[in-house]
Amino acid sequence: MKKVIVAIPKGVQCRGVVAELSAQHWKPIEVSHGNALLEQLQQSPNAIVILSAHFEKSRMQGLLRTIYRQHTRAKVMLWTYTLACALDMRTRHPLIPGYFYQFVETEELVRGCQVVALGQRYSSPYLTAAFKRYRQYADDSCVTFGLSNRERQIFQMVSLGLSVKEIAERLVISNKTVNTFRYRLYEKLQVSSDVQLAHLAIKSGLVEPQAELP
């Protein structure tokens, strides 16, 4: 019976995931804080970790770094709720093998755990398509030619509708620094507003016209 550490804030979602995994003959271990998660990994270094993006949000980046520094055999399934979060985490933590997105049915929950347990990558269908689109955009688009990695990152976030404050919080930088990059993007891409940046992203295929904003 494969152990799955469930790091999801207490509530309906956590109870549902634990119940579904138990019914499918997995061994879910619920944890309520980061230290408990790390303690469980000490006992079961090969465990799957279903980690919600809402779990100890202030510690999330450090927690992921600790997991991949000290528990290299752990297999993280990051449960995200916005496209911006998924893209951000994928950029920052390329070792994360699995991503769930928003509402996940039992079949997908089990399938995702099975795939990452085998050492492969898995992502919810919506994210699979989004990751492919962004990867192709980064490889093929002349629009981002000459932009730094941070400028591309902020371009993506602005295009997805995030505010300066939200971008600053995600990237752990100041509002002033975000604005500096925004104005640099305006100059390089020859636009004068965030709306024009978003339109450029849509025209170039970076963002779908009807994409759901986080």
C-alpha positions as CSV (number, residue, x, y, z in Angstrom):
1,M,0.0,0.0,0.0
2,K,1.6,3.2,-1.2
3,K,1.8,6.1,1.3
4,V,0.5,9.5,0.3
5,I,1.2,12.5,2.5
6,V,-1.8,14.9,2.2
7,A,-0.7,18.5,2.9
8,I,-4.0,20.3,2.3
9,P,-5.6,22.8,4.7
10,K,-8.3,21.2,6.9
11,G,-11.7,21.2,5.4
12,V,-13.9,19.5,2.8
13,Q,-11.2,19.2,0.2
14,C,-8.8,17.5,2.6
15,R,-11.4,15.1,3.9
16,G,-12.5,14.2,0.4
17,V,-9.0,13.5,-0.8
18,V,-8.2,11.3,2.2
19,A,-11.5,9.4,1.8
20,E,-11.0,8.9,-2.0
21,L,-7.4,7.6,-1.6
22,S,-8.4,5.3,1.2
23,A,-11.2,3.8,-0.9
24,Q,-8.7,3.2,-3.7
25,H,-6.4,1.3,-1.3
26,W,-3.8,4.0,-0.9
27,K,-2.5,5.0,2.6
28,P,-3.1,8.7,3.1
29,I,-1.4,10.4,6.0
30,E,-2.9,13.9,6.7
31,V,-0.5,16.6,8.0
32,S,-1.4,20.0,9.3
33,H,1.9,21.9,9.1
34,G,5.2,21.9,7.3
35,N,7.2,20.4,10.1
36,A,4.9,17.4,10.3
37,L,5.2,17.0,6.5
38,L,9.0,16.9,6.8
39,E,8.8,14.4,9.7
40,Q,6.7,12.1,7.6
41,L,9.2,12.3,4.8
42,Q,11.9,11.3,7.2
43,Q,10.0,8.1,7.9
44,S,8.9,7.5,4.2
45,P,11.4,9.2,1.9
46,N,9.7,7.7,-1.2
47,A,6.3,9.0,-0.4
48,I,4.0,10.9,-2.7
49,V,3.2,14.3,-1.3
50,I,-0.1,16.0,-2.4
51,L,0.7,19.6,-1.5
52,S,-1.9,22.3,-1.8
53,A,-0.8,25.7,-3.0
54,H,-2.8,27.0,0.0
55,F,-0.8,24.9,2.5
56,E,1.3,27.3,4.7
57,K,1.5,29.8,1.9
58,S,4.1,32.0,3.6
59,R,6.4,29.0,3.9
60,M,5.7,27.3,0.5
61,Q,8.9,28.3,-1.3
62,G,11.1,27.4,1.5
63,L,9.2,24.1,2.2
64,L,9.7,23.0,-1.4
65,R,13.4,23.9,-1.4
66,T,13.8,21.8,1.8
67,I,11.9,18.9,0.3
68,Y,14.1,18.8,-2.8
69,R,17.3,19.4,-0.8
70,Q,16.7,16.8,1.9
71,H,14.2,14.4,0.5
72,T,15.3,13.9,-3.1
73,R,13.1,10.8,-3.6
74,A,9.9,12.4,-2.6
75,K,7.3,12.9,-5.4
76,V,5.4,16.1,-5.1
77,M,1.9,16.6,-6.6
78,L,1.3,20.3,-6.3
79,W,-2.4,21.2,-6.2
80,T,-2.9,24.6,-7.8
81,Y,-6.0,26.8,-8.2
82,T,-4.9,29.4,-10.8
83,L,-2.9,29.2,-14.0
84,A,-0.6,31.9,-12.8
85,C,0.4,29.9,-9.7
86,A,1.0,26.8,-11.8
87,L,3.2,28.6,-14.2
88,D,5.1,30.4,-11.5
89,M,5.8,27.2,-9.6
90,R,6.8,25.3,-12.7
91,T,9.3,28.1,-13.5
92,R,10.7,28.2,-9.9
93,H,10.7,24.5,-9.1
94,P,11.3,22.5,-12.3
95,L,11.8,19.3,-10.2
96,I,8.1,19.1,-9.2
97,P,6.8,16.2,-11.3
98,G,3.0,16.6,-10.8
99,Y,0.3,19.2,-10.9
100,F,-3.4,19.1,-10.2
101,Y,-5.6,22.0,-11.1
102,Q,-8.8,23.1,-9.3
103,F,-11.4,20.4,-9.2
104,V,-10.1,16.8,-9.6
105,E,-12.2,13.7,-9.9
106,T,-11.3,10.4,-8.2
107,E,-10.0,8.9,-11.4
108,E,-7.6,11.8,-12.1
109,L,-6.5,11.9,-8.4
110,V,-5.5,8.2,-8.5
111,R,-4.0,8.4,-12.0
112,G,-1.8,11.3,-11.1
113,C,-0.5,9.5,-8.0
114,Q,0.2,6.4,-10.0
115,V,2.1,8.3,-12.7
116,V,4.4,10.2,-10.4
117,A,4.9,7.1,-8.2
118,L,6.5,5.6,-11.4
119,G,8.9,8.5,-11.7
120,Q,7.0,10.2,-14.5
121,R,5.4,13.6,-14.9
122,Y,1.7,14.3,-14.7
123,S,-0.5,17.4,-14.9
124,S,-4.2,18.0,-15.2
125,P,-5.4,18.3,-18.8
126,Y,-5.9,22.0,-18.6
127,L,-2.4,22.6,-17.3
128,T,-0.9,20.1,-19.8
129,A,-2.3,22.3,-22.7
130,A,-1.2,25.5,-21.0
131,F,2.3,24.3,-20.3
132,K,2.6,23.2,-23.9
133,R,1.4,26.6,-25.2
134,Y,3.8,28.5,-23.0
135,R,6.7,26.3,-23.9
136,Q,6.1,26.7,-27.6
137,Y,5.6,30.5,-27.1
138,A,8.9,30.8,-25.3
139,D,10.7,28.7,-27.9
140,D,9.2,30.2,-31.1
141,S,8.0,33.7,-30.4
142,C,10.0,36.6,-31.6
143,V,8.0,38.9,-29.3
144,T,10.0,37.9,-26.2
145,F,13.4,37.9,-28.0
146,G,15.7,40.0,-26.0
147,L,13.7,39.8,-22.8
148,S,15.3,38.5,-19.6
149,N,13.8,35.6,-17.7
150,R,12.3,37.9,-15.1
151,E,10.9,40.2,-17.8
152,R,9.2,37.2,-19.5
153,Q,7.9,36.0,-16.1
154,I,6.3,39.4,-15.4
155,F,5.0,39.7,-18.9
156,Q,3.2,36.4,-18.4
157,M,1.7,37.4,-15.1
158,V,0.6,40.8,-16.3
159,S,-1.0,39.1,-19.3
160,L,-2.9,36.8,-17.0
161,G,-4.4,39.8,-15.1
162,L,-2.3,39.9,-11.9
163,S,-1.9,43.2,-10.2
164,V,1.4,44.7,-9.3
165,K,0.9,43.8,-5.7
166,E,0.1,40.2,-6.6
167,I,3.1,39.9,-8.8
168,A,5.3,41.3,-6.1
169,E,4.0,38.9,-3.5
170,R,4.5,35.9,-5.8
171,L,8.0,36.9,-6.8
172,V,9.0,38.2,-3.4
173,I,10.1,41.6,-4.7
174,S,8.9,45.1,-4.1
175,N,6.0,46.8,-6.0
176,K,8.6,49.4,-7.2
177,T,10.7,46.6,-8.7
178,V,7.7,45.1,-10.5
179,N,6.9,48.6,-11.9
180,T,10.4,49.0,-13.1
181,F,10.1,45.8,-15.1
182,R,6.7,46.8,-16.4
183,Y,7.9,50.0,-17.7
184,R,10.9,48.3,-19.2
185,L,8.5,45.9,-21.0
186,Y,6.5,48.8,-22.3
187,E,9.7,50.3,-23.8
188,K,11.0,47.0,-25.3
189,L,7.6,45.9,-26.7
190,Q,6.5,49.3,-27.7
191,V,3.3,49.5,-25.7
192,S,2.0,51.9,-23.2
193,S,-0.3,49.9,-20.8
194,D,-0.9,46.5,-19.3
195,V,-4.0,46.2,-21.5
196,Q,-1.8,46.5,-24.6
197,L,0.6,43.9,-23.1
198,A,-2.3,41.5,-22.6
199,H,-3.5,42.1,-26.2
200,L,0.0,41.5,-27.5
201,A,0.1,38.2,-25.5
202,I,-3.2,37.1,-27.0
203,K,-2.2,38.0,-30.5
204,S,1.1,36.1,-30.1
205,G,-0.6,33.0,-28.7
206,L,0.7,33.3,-25.1
207,V,-2.8,33.7,-23.7
208,E,-6.1,32.4,-25.0
209,P,-8.7,35.2,-25.6
210,Q,-11.1,33.5,-23.2
211,A,-8.5,32.3,-20.7
212,E,-9.7,32.2,-17.1
213,L,-7.9,34.9,-15.0
214,P,-6.7,33.9,-11.5
